[in-house]
Amino acid sequence: MIDYSPFWKTLSKSAESTYTLINKHHISSSTLDKLRKNKPLNTTTLNDLCRILSCQIQDICRYIPSEDDQML
């Protein structure tokens, strides 16, 4: 599973807030809800967040092996 808890730590250390992400950078509230609930995001959104927060992908998300992962 992809875990977005690093995003929240990175956001708290940045000059940005959920308010500025929504109102200044036009990140939707539904995207923030997906981040809260560890729901899938597309790579364009991840790229935008890395650009806005001036960080690396590992500062946004991490992979945690899970028994619930879909079998290939």
C-alpha positions in Angstrom: 0.0 0.0 0.0 1.1 3.6 -0.6 1.2 5.6 2.6 1.0 9.4 2.4 2.0 10.1 6.0 5.3 11.6 4.9 3.3 14.3 3.0 1.8 15.6 6.2 5.1 15.8 7.9 6.6 17.6 4.8 3.7 20.0 4.6 4.0 20.9 8.3 7.7 21.8 7.8 6.9 23.9 4.8 5.6 27.4 4.3 2.5 26.0 2.7 -0.8 24.9 4.3 -3.8 23.0 3.2 -5.4 26.5 2.6 -2.6 27.6 0.3 -2.5 24.3 -1.5 -6.2 24.7 -2.3 -6.4 28.5 -2.9 -3.0 29.4 -4.2 -1.9 26.2 -6.0 -5.3 24.9 -7.0 -4.9 21.4 -5.4 -8.5 20.2 -4.9 -9.9 19.3 -1.5 -10.7 15.9 -2.9 -7.0 15.4 -3.6 -6.2 16.3 0.1 -8.9 13.9 1.1 -7.2 11.1 -0.9 -4.0 11.9 0.8 -5.6 11.7 4.2 -7.2 8.3 3.3 -4.2 6.8 1.5 -6.2 6.6 -1.7 -4.6 6.4 -5.2 -3.2 9.6 -6.8 -1.9 10.0 -10.3 1.8 10.8 -10.9 0.9 14.3 -12.2 -0.5 15.2 -8.8 2.5 13.8 -7.1 4.8 15.8 -9.4 2.8 19.0 -8.6 3.1 18.4 -4.9 6.9 17.8 -5.1 7.2 21.0 -7.1 5.1 23.0 -4.8 6.8 21.7 -1.6 10.3 21.6 -3.2 10.8 18.0 -2.1 11.5 14.5 -3.4 8.8 11.8 -3.9 9.9 10.0 -0.7 8.9 13.2 1.2 5.3 12.7 -0.1 4.8 8.9 0.0 6.2 5.5 0.8 5.4 1.9 0.0 4.4 -0.4 2.8 4.0 -4.1 1.9 0.5 -5.3 2.8 -1.4 -8.6 2.7 -4.3 -6.5 1.3 -2.3 -5.6 -1.9 -3.9 -6.8 -5.1 -2.3 -9.9 -6.5 -0.8 -9.6 -10.0 
